[in-house]
Amino acid sequence: MMEYQSTRNPDLHATAAQAVLQGLAPDGGLYTMPSLAEIKLDWQALLPLDTLSMAREILSALLPSFDKKEMDALVHAAYANKFETPDLTPTVAVGDDAVLELFRGPTSAFKDVALSMLPRLMTAAREKCGVSDEILILTATSGDTGKAAMAGFQDVPGTKIIVFYPYGGVSAVQQAQMATQEGANVAVCAIEGNFDDAQSSVKQIFTDPKLKEKLGEQGMLFSSANSINWGRLLPQIVYYVYAYLELVRQGKRILGESMDVVVPTGNFGNILAAYYARKMGLPIRKLVCASNANNVLTDFIRTGTYDLRREFHATASPSMDILISSNLERLLYDLCGEDSETLSGWMKDLAETGVYAVGDAVREKVQQLFYGGFCGDGSTFETIRELWDTEGYLCDTHTAVAVDVYRQYRGQSQEGAGPTVIASTANPYKFSGSVLEALQAGLLTGDDFQNLEALERFTGVQAPAQLRALREKPERFTQVIPREGAAAYVLEALGIPS
């Protein structure tokens, strides 16, 4: 059976079920599939399938611990009748390009696609691995993962989930979504600092042997719902395949012709899923990596040096306010020839000095695959306004970053413009204040729910019911802690003496 291994140690192996269950490899590396390129899906056979059947075929190929019958049941449990549209992630023509709307799920963000699936995968993996311990999900969020993860794991038997988010670093709607989350097995806490502080705190907890031992005594084991978990990442591959086949169905591509993909990303997980789809044979020409003012990925793609020793910017696209892009490690593992020793050296340099350089050979491989660009809030707002004025299309701040960077790429590309899919990662009403400011600043107030109502009146576009209802829901979680207090909060939330 196909095995997974740690990016930092080729001798650390896991089955698909074990990789999903553990989340992070014991050495702090990320699980990856060395044989991924050997999976060649029959795109012609996928063309007539509905979205759920397509997901079954792709995910059963990537997670061989589960056969097609098992995967079919998991897919239907995760998705059937839970998204706004039967195809989960519809494509919408905006000008000459296709916008892939990834926000039609229960929490109005792209994370719903993966985090509706992960709890089903994890509980099935727990059974396959013969694990009786309760699974403790620890997750850091820059805004969307937290709510989607808690919604996905809410009251799932045998699990508890604790989410950390940066205090003041998410939108008011995102914070309200998390603070009002229902469920006896969920908890959320704000951390003083930014997303990187929250993410680092969670990673430290994962590798803390004393804490692991203490939880083990209570019959608990760690896992993660971040995209460091292989089971979180893989469902995202499905929607890039779907988007390509939609272009074929619409006559915009002949099967086998390539497309470009544009993804706004901070942690590099969403665009990595597109890279994996390409590796499996999906005809993707260029992967356009769109960043905001926290442009560490842009600089890396252009120079081959990853340097997080820079000012951190709080922007209007907060889900991308990230300087440590965890999933880049998986890409580099591929591009350096699965050389774990070299990769571990780079990760050590990053941890100790805040910078590493991959050298010319790997940099050239990155640049063949990726274009990196960024834009500030001014260009983000201009793009929101222009798309509304010229196309009648209302988009959020992260999608606007993607559109702006795509225009930069199109202006600089020597290859000519081709069919392009732009990933739209969140409903604009999750960031109603910023979107309203872009369209009609005079209507802006200090209350994001008033801004939501004003944006509805101004555009005539209705906000999702689940976002409008947040204002009336009572807050359950309001605690704010210093970053060094994360481990203590975990024990407190679980009722375990420290």
URCORNOR-V336196 format. One record per pair of residues at least 24 apart in sequence whose ideal C-beta (glycine too) atoms are under 8 Angstrom apart, sorted by sequence separation. I is the first residue (numbers start at 1). J is the second residue. D is the distance in whole Angstrom. If there is no record, write none. Layout:
# URCORNOR-V336196
i = <I;I>
j = <J;J>
d = <D;D>
This chain:
# URCORNOR-V336196
i = <6;7;52;55;82;89;134;135;136;137;138;139;140;141;142;161;162;163;164;165;166;167;202;259;260;263;265;292;380;399;6;7;88;134;135;136;137;139;140;160;161;162;163;164;165;166;167;169;258;259;260;261;263;265;266;292;379;399;5;6;36;134;136;138;143;159;160;161;162;163;164;165;167;169;257;258;259;260;261;262;263;264;265;266;294;324;332;336;375;398;399;429;4;5;52;142;143;147;154;160;162;164;166;199;256;258;260;261;263;264;294;296;335;374;398;399;428;4;51;52;142;143;146;150;154;155;166;260;262;264;266;292;294;297;300;396;398;4;5;33;83;141;154;155;156;166;268;291;292;294;296;375;395;396;399;115;144;147;151;153;155;165;332;335;375;396;2;118;143;146;147;150;154;166;266;297;335;373;374;396;432;116;126;146;153;154;166;265;373;396;2;111;115;119;123;150;153;165;236;240;375;395;398;428;82;109;110;111;114;115;118;119;123;147;164;236;240;394;396;397;429;51;109;123;331;373;396;429;50;51;111;112;115;116;123;150;233;237;241;373;427;50;51;79;107;111;115;119;122;141;164;232;236;237;240;397;427;430;51;78;79;109;111;150;164;244;371;397;400;429;78;109;112;233;234;237;244;396;107;112;119;227;233;237;244;306;395;427;78;107;226;241;371;394;397;75;78;106;146;227;234;240;308;371;20;74;77;105;226;227;233;237;107;240;306;384;106;227;309;16;17;74;308;309;16;74;307;308;16;17;307;16;17;306;15;16;74;305;306;305;306;384;388;305;306;142;264;266;304;305;381;385;70;141;266;304;380;384;385;66;140;265;266;267;272;279;304;384;264;266;272;275;304;381;382;141;268;269;381;59;63;66;140;267;268;269;272;304;380;140;266;267;268;272;304;65;160;265;267;268;303;317;140;315;316;2;140;304;315;1;65;139;268;317;1;138;161;316;301;302;315;316;394;300;301;138;394;138;301;107;301;302;195;301;388;153;300;152;299;298;297;298;149;298;295;320;136;295;317;319;145;317;145;289;291;293;316;317;320;145;287;288;289;291;292;315;133;286;287;288;289;290;291;292;293;317;136;138;286;287;289;290;292;293;317;134;135;136;138;139;286;288;290;292;133;134;135;136;137;138;139;140;132;133;134;136;137;139;133;135;137;292;131;278;233;275;20;228;227;228;271;226;227;20;21;122;20;21;20;21;125;319;17;18;118;319;17;21;16;122;292;21;115;121;291;17;18;118;290;17;196;290;114;118;15;21;117;118;288;290;291;317;290;316;196;289;290;115;118;288;114;117;194;288;316;114;114;194;114;288;316;113;114;113;199;286;142;200;113;142;199;110;113;195;196;194;195;196;199;286;196;194;286;285;285;264;264;102;264;264;100;263;100;262;262;264;100;262;174;262;98;169;168;171;262;98;170;98;169;170;260;274;89;88;91;169;89;270;88;89;98;87;91;166;270;91;260;262;259;260;261;262;264;110;258;259;260;261;262;263;259;260;262;264;257;259;261;253;252;63;63;62;247;247;28;59;62;143;144;59;142;143;142;244;28;142;243;24;28;58;59;142;55;58;142;240;24;23;55;58;54;51;54;54;51;54;46;33;24;30;32;43;47;23;31;46;21;22;23;24;30;41;22;23;43;47;21;23;43;47;20;23;24;23;24;23;47;20;20;19;20;44;19;43;43;16;4;43;41;43;36;40;41;39;40;37;36;37;36;173;174;173;173;171;173;171;172;171;171;220;173;172;173;211;218;171;172;214;218;173;208;211;215;211;144;205;215;144;201;204;205;214;200;201;204;202;198;201;205;144;197;201;143;189;192;198;188;190;191;192;177;180;187;189;190;191;192;193;189;190;191;192;189;191;94;103;177;180;99;173;176;180;182;95;176;180;181;191;30;95;99;179;180;181;30;94;173;176;179;189;32;179;30;94;176;178;179;29;30;99;189;32;92;32;30;34;189;187;97;29;110;167;110;29;110;109;110;109;108;109;108;96;98;100;102;103;108;109;7;97;98;99;100;102;103;108;164;7;97;98;99;100;101;102;103;97;98;100;103;97;99;7;103;162;10;94;162;10;91;9;162;8;7;6;160;8;9;7;8;8;138;136;108;108;136;107;108;106>
j = <30;31;76;79;106;113;158;159;160;161;162;163;164;165;166;185;186;187;188;189;190;191;226;283;284;287;289;316;404;423;31;32;113;159;160;161;162;164;165;185;186;187;188;189;190;191;192;194;283;284;285;286;288;290;291;317;404;424;31;32;62;160;162;164;169;185;186;187;188;189;190;191;193;195;283;284;285;286;287;288;289;290;291;292;320;350;358;362;401;424;425;455;31;32;79;169;170;174;181;187;189;191;193;226;283;285;287;288;290;291;321;323;362;401;425;426;455;32;79;80;170;171;174;178;182;183;194;288;290;292;294;320;322;325;328;424;426;33;34;62;112;170;183;184;185;195;297;320;321;323;325;404;424;425;428;145;174;177;181;183;185;195;362;365;405;426;33;149;174;177;178;181;185;197;297;328;366;404;405;427;463;148;158;178;185;186;198;297;405;428;35;144;148;152;156;183;186;198;269;273;408;428;431;461;116;143;144;145;148;149;152;153;157;181;198;270;274;428;430;431;463;86;144;158;366;408;431;464;86;87;147;148;151;152;159;186;269;273;277;409;463;87;88;116;144;148;152;156;159;178;201;269;273;274;277;434;464;467;89;116;117;147;149;188;202;282;409;435;438;467;117;148;151;272;273;276;283;435;147;152;159;267;273;277;284;346;435;467;119;148;267;282;412;435;438;117;120;148;188;269;276;282;350;413;63;117;120;148;269;270;276;280;151;284;350;428;151;272;354;62;63;120;354;355;63;121;354;355;64;65;355;65;66;355;65;66;124;355;356;356;357;435;439;357;358;195;317;319;357;358;434;438;124;195;320;358;434;438;439;121;195;320;321;322;327;334;359;439;320;322;328;331;360;437;438;198;325;326;438;117;121;124;198;325;326;327;330;362;438;199;325;326;327;331;363;125;220;325;327;328;363;377;201;376;377;64;202;366;377;64;128;202;331;380;65;202;225;380;366;367;380;381;459;366;367;205;461;206;370;177;371;372;266;372;459;225;372;225;372;372;372;373;225;374;372;398;215;374;396;398;225;397;226;370;372;374;397;398;401;227;369;370;371;373;374;397;216;369;370;371;372;373;374;375;376;400;220;222;370;371;373;374;376;377;401;219;220;221;223;224;371;373;375;377;219;220;221;222;223;224;225;226;219;220;221;223;224;226;221;223;225;380;221;369;327;369;118;326;326;327;370;326;327;121;122;223;122;125;125;126;231;425;124;125;225;426;125;129;125;231;401;131;225;231;401;128;129;229;401;129;308;402;227;231;129;135;231;232;402;404;405;431;405;431;312;405;406;232;235;405;232;235;312;406;434;233;234;314;235;409;437;235;236;236;322;409;266;324;238;267;324;236;239;321;322;321;322;323;326;413;324;323;415;415;418;398;399;239;401;402;239;402;240;402;403;405;243;405;318;406;243;314;314;318;409;246;318;247;318;319;409;423;239;239;243;321;242;423;242;243;252;242;246;321;425;247;418;420;418;419;420;421;423;270;418;419;420;421;422;423;420;421;423;425;419;421;423;419;419;231;234;234;419;421;203;234;237;318;319;235;318;319;319;421;206;320;421;203;207;237;238;321;235;238;322;421;206;206;238;241;238;238;241;242;242;245;241;230;222;228;230;241;245;222;230;245;221;222;223;224;230;241;223;224;244;248;223;225;245;249;223;226;228;228;229;229;255;229;230;230;231;255;231;255;256;230;230;281;280;282;276;280;281;280;281;279;279;280;280;429;430;430;431;430;432;431;433;433;434;494;448;448;449;487;494;448;449;491;496;452;487;490;494;491;425;486;496;426;483;486;487;496;483;484;487;486;483;486;490;430;483;487;430;477;480;486;477;479;480;481;467;470;477;479;480;481;482;483;480;481;482;483;481;483;387;396;470;473;393;467;470;474;476;390;471;475;476;486;326;391;395;475;476;477;327;391;470;473;476;486;330;477;329;393;475;477;478;329;330;399;489;333;393;334;333;338;493;493;406;340;423;480;424;344;425;425;426;426;426;427;427;417;419;421;423;424;429;430;329;419;420;421;422;424;425;430;486;330;420;421;422;423;424;425;426;421;422;424;427;422;424;333;430;489;338;422;490;340;421;340;493;340;340;340;494;343;344;343;344;347;490;490;464;466;494;466;467;466>
d = <7;8;6;7;6;7;6;5;5;4;6;5;5;5;7;6;8;7;8;8;7;6;8;7;7;7;6;8;7;8;6;6;6;7;7;8;7;7;7;5;5;5;4;6;6;6;6;6;4;6;5;8;7;7;7;5;5;4;7;8;8;6;7;8;8;6;8;7;7;7;8;7;8;6;6;6;7;5;6;4;7;4;7;8;7;8;7;6;6;8;6;7;4;7;6;7;4;7;7;8;7;5;6;8;6;4;8;7;6;8;6;5;5;8;5;7;8;6;8;7;7;7;8;7;6;5;5;6;6;8;7;5;6;6;7;7;6;5;6;7;7;8;4;6;7;5;7;6;7;6;7;4;6;7;8;7;7;4;7;8;6;8;7;5;6;5;7;8;4;8;5;5;7;7;8;7;7;8;7;7;7;8;6;5;7;6;5;7;4;4;6;5;4;5;6;7;7;6;7;6;8;6;8;8;6;8;7;5;8;5;6;5;7;7;4;6;5;5;6;5;4;7;4;6;8;4;5;6;7;5;8;5;7;6;7;5;6;5;6;6;8;7;5;6;7;4;4;5;7;8;6;8;4;8;4;5;6;7;8;4;7;7;7;7;6;6;5;7;8;5;4;6;8;7;8;5;7;6;5;8;7;6;6;5;8;8;8;7;8;5;8;6;8;7;8;7;5;8;6;3;8;6;7;8;7;7;5;7;8;8;8;8;5;8;7;8;6;8;4;8;8;4;5;6;4;6;7;7;6;4;4;4;8;7;5;7;6;7;5;7;8;6;6;4;8;4;7;7;6;8;8;5;7;8;4;5;8;4;6;8;7;7;7;6;5;8;7;7;6;3;8;6;7;7;8;7;4;8;4;8;7;7;4;5;7;4;6;7;7;4;7;6;4;6;3;7;8;8;6;5;7;8;7;8;5;5;5;7;6;6;6;7;7;6;7;5;7;6;6;8;8;7;6;8;7;6;5;7;5;6;7;6;8;3;7;7;7;7;8;4;6;6;4;5;8;6;6;4;8;6;7;4;6;5;7;7;5;5;7;8;6;7;7;7;6;8;8;7;5;5;5;6;4;7;5;8;5;6;7;7;8;7;7;7;5;6;7;7;8;6;6;7;8;8;5;5;6;6;6;6;4;6;7;6;8;7;7;5;5;5;5;7;7;8;7;7;8;5;7;7;8;7;6;5;6;7;6;4;4;6;7;7;8;7;6;7;4;6;8;7;5;7;6;5;7;4;6;7;5;5;8;4;8;5;8;7;8;5;8;8;7;8;4;7;8;8;7;7;8;6;5;4;6;6;4;7;8;8;4;5;8;6;5;6;8;7;6;7;7;7;6;8;6;6;6;6;5;5;7;8;5;8;7;7;7;4;7;6;5;4;7;7;8;5;8;8;5;7;8;4;7;6;8;6;8;7;6;7;6;8;8;8;4;7;6;6;6;6;8;7;7;7;5;8;7;8;6;6;7;7;7;7;7;7;7;5;4;5;4;5;6;7;7;6;8;6;7;6;5;7;7;5;6;7;7;6;7;6;5;7;6;4;5;7;8;7;5;8;5;6;7;6;7;5;6;8;5;8;5;6;6;8;7;6;6;8;7;8;8;6;7;8;6;7;5;6;8;8;4;6;8;8;6;3;8;7;6;8;7;7;8;8;6;6;7;4;7;7;6;5;4;6;7;6;8;8;6;7;6;7;6;7;7;5;5;5;6;7;7;7;6;5;7;6;7;5;7;7;8;8;6;4;8;6;7;7;8;7;6;7;6;7;8;8;8;6;8;6;5;8;5;7;7;8;8;7;7;4;6;8;5;8;8;7;6;8;5;7;8;7;8;6;7;5;4;6;5;5;7;7;7;6;6;5;7;8;6;4;7;6;5;7;8;8;8;6;7;7;7;6;8;4;6;7;7;5;7;8;7;8;5;5;6;5;8;7;6;7;5;7;5;6;8;8;8;6;8;4;8;8;7;5;8;8;4;7;7;5;7;7;4;8;7;5;6;7;7;7;5;8;7;8;7;6;7;6;6;6;5;5;5;5;5;6;5;8;7;6;4;6;5;4;8;8;7;8;6;5;7;6;6;5;7;7;7;6;8;6;5;7;7;8;5;7;7;7;6;7>
